[in-house]
Amino acid sequence: MTRLLTILTVVITCFMGCSSNRKDNSKGVILEKEKMQAVMWDMIGADVFTDQFIKRDSGKNAEMENIQLQKKIFALHKITKADYYKSYAYYIRNTSLMRELLDSMTTQAERERTKKLERHAGAQPK
């Protein structure tokens, strides 16, 4: 549960602090590392939300709900689905860049987790 709260906190933080960072190259629009990191983080958060909550509701179509979440993420970051998947393919092909991106995401998640634990520990009566 703590992990989910951490992910949701970071997702909300990303929602509030996103800008339109792109670089054009001969192959099309590739999102800059920071922008790609923010979008990927939100996509992961959407997947976790779908797995943890939507799939448990038998009245909802989890796949369709996840697609709707993805559309909201693309709109929020002012990118297209094609921008994201083209960029994702680019980072997959460039493993060192993808490794940097994932390392940054891991570091960010750990920072957020540590902050949450410190706030929680500070709120405990002594």
Rosetta blueprint (number, residue, H / E / L):
1 M L
2 T H
3 R H
4 L H
5 L H
6 T H
7 I H
8 L H
9 T H
10 V H
11 V H
12 I H
13 T H
14 C H
15 F H
16 M H
17 G L
18 C L
19 S L
20 S L
21 N L
22 R E
23 K E
24 D E
25 N E
26 S L
27 K L
28 G E
29 V E
30 I E
31 L E
32 E L
33 K H
34 E H
35 K H
36 M H
37 Q H
38 A H
39 V H
40 M H
41 W H
42 D H
43 M H
44 I H
45 G H
46 A H
47 D H
48 V H
49 F H
50 T H
51 D H
52 Q H
53 F L
54 I H
55 K H
56 R H
57 D L
58 S L
59 G L
60 K L
61 N L
62 A H
63 E H
64 M H
65 E H
66 N H
67 I H
68 Q H
69 L H
70 Q H
71 K H
72 K H
73 I H
74 F H
75 A H
76 L H
77 H L
78 K L
79 I L
80 T L
81 K H
82 A H
83 D H
84 Y H
85 Y H
86 K H
87 S H
88 Y H
89 A H
90 Y H
91 Y H
92 I H
93 R H
94 N L
95 T H
96 S H
97 L H
98 M H
99 R H
100 E H
101 L H
102 L H
103 D H
104 S H
105 M H
106 T H
107 T H
108 Q H
109 A H
110 E H
111 R H
112 E H
113 R H
114 T H
115 K H
116 K H
117 L H
118 E H
119 R H
120 H H
121 A H
122 G H
123 A H
124 Q L
125 P L
126 K L
